[in-house]
Amino acid sequence: MADNELLKEIALKRQLNSIANCSTLTVPGIEYVFADILLFGDAVSVSLPAAFQPMGEESAALKYPSVHRPEAIYSCDEGAVAITFDLSDAEASPEDIPVTLLGLRSSIKRLHPANTFFEHEVEENTGWFDYRSYAIDGDLYNILFISVIGGKLLLGSFSCPYESRHPYAPFAHKIIASVREAQREVG
């Protein structure tokens, strides 16, 4: 890794450690204000930028052509930066995260051997890995993450243009760190 790239990676790690409780985050000239939303019948709470809106059916079908596309897809206006969420019916526990994450990573490597994989980490109730994928219209930076919510597996992904990965990685990790089982009101 070149010295310049190493310095960028060190700066990125420092930035990741300092943004966890911020309510706003600035990414190349755009200030994003984060707000909590509820997904999947109020089962999941996540903090997303207010500028991110649910992706329309037509756009989702183009960006995620599989009939098994994620249930919740949010993106910024132009759709170049997106985050997805899918809550599985399968039973899961936090102890399943390392093996499940490794299996997902291995599957993607097997299906797309040209992808470049970087880091992976498991923290408490969440695991993630990031990688570069190659496409005709430009390379993408991706983070795939999993968490256990209410005994079910939550699968999510974040993607942005590869050349934008350094400013957007902290942004994505802020969202991932905010994923929680929603608190239900009693009464």
Secondary structure, 3 states (H helix, E strand, C coil): CCHHHHHHHHHHHHHHHHCCCCCEEEECCEEEEEEEEEECCCCEEEEEECCCEECCHHHHHHHCCCCCCCCEEEECCCCCCEEEEEEEEEECCHHHHHHHHHHHHHHHHHHCCCCEEEEEEEECCEEEEEEEECCCCCCEEEEEEEEEECCEEEEEEEEEEHHHHHHHHHHHHHHHHHCEECCCCCC
